[in-house]
């Protein structure tokens, strides 16, 4: 008697995701590619081999929070949020309030209980650390809310101090890209890698 065809294992996962996107002037060349990558990731969550209860929302920042949308649960809704986000501003005045944005996403998001909680942040400007010295407080907030952080930023020595501090946050992954053009090749938002991290936590 033959063993027959092996059945696929269905993956179950529940998650709330906040996409924090730098929409300052310098992001103009790559923001559309980042949005396309996010759309591809969200399309992957509709895989027939998975049963995923997800919500997502978009937060945009330049010198401060400039775009804040609520959690939604359909592809059309999250893509509409992404489509409405535009990069603009004046390059001379750019600063990247990464820490404030992470803290904002933690506190101002209506997280669901017993769900994976994820913040994915994208920036290409040097994160500022002078205005936020209470790293222990941010780390405690991330830990108490059980949030995993993924941050995509440029690989540049000027960024290292803040990357090193962010790396101290529990469940934080920092991805450093050499050149913004690499976003066009979809190298950094890998769906299989993203889901494997979910399944390990």
Buried (B, 14 or more C-beta within 10 A) or exposed (E): EEEEEEEEEEEEBBBBBBBBBBBBBBBBEBBBBBBBBBBEBBEBBEEEEEEBEBBBBBBBBBBEBBBBBEBBEEBEBBBEBBEEBEBEBEEEEBBBBBBBBBBBBBEEBEBBEEBBBBBBBBBBBBBBBEEBEEBEEBBEBBEEBBBBBBBBBBEEEEBEEBBEBBEEBEBBBBBBBEEBEEBBEBEBBBBEEBBEBBEEE
